[in-house]
Amino acid sequence: MARPSSWSETSSGICDERCFSPRLEESQRSRGADPAAKPPHHMPFDEFRRHGHELVDWVADYLETIERGPITADVKPGEIRAMLPETAPEQPGPFDVIVRDLNEIVVTGITH
């Protein structure tokens, strides 16, 4: 699929924060925000890349061991929802906590 002409790439071939600048700036202006300001919780690309690799490994491990798990979830209706917070967090959480929640909350409610 061809990329829109408003996208740009860094020399490494990875899209940086300028990729979406026309849309982002328009959106920020419509909300009264400063379009030149960086997002408050911008993840550095090396950290994003490391976590992306960890997540791919998690998915591969999950798929590799899926046949050993239960076919149906052993949870009651509403049980998973009760384990989640009422609202989304205001601040990003540590990646290891996200993976822990995947393992302990999300996966327990999946029917395979």
Residue, then its C-alpha position, 0 to 999 in steps of 0.5 A: m500500500a502506498r503511503p500518503s504523501s504527508w508521511s516522511e521517514t528518517s534515514s533509518g527507514i523508520c517513521d518519526e514524529r514528523c510522519f503525521s505532523p500535518r494531521l497532528e498539528e491540525s488536531q492539536r490546533s483544533r484543541g488549542a494545543d501547541p503543535a510544536a510541543k512533544p507528546p507528554h509521554h513520547m516513548p524513545f524509538d529504541e525503547f519502543r523497538r525493545h518492547g515490540h520485540e518482547l511483545v512479538d516473543w510473548v505472542a510466539d510463546y503464547l502460540e507455541t503453548i496454546e495447545r497446553g491451555p484450557i479450551t474454554a475460559d474458567v471465569k464467570p461473566g463480569e469477572i475479567r471486567a472486575m479485575l480491570p480499573e474503572t477508567a484508563p490510566e492517565q499515565p502510561g504504565p511499565f511494560d512489564v505490568i502490561v505483560r503481567d496483565l495480559n498473562e493474569i487477566v486477559v489470557t484467563g478470559i480467552t476461549h481458544 
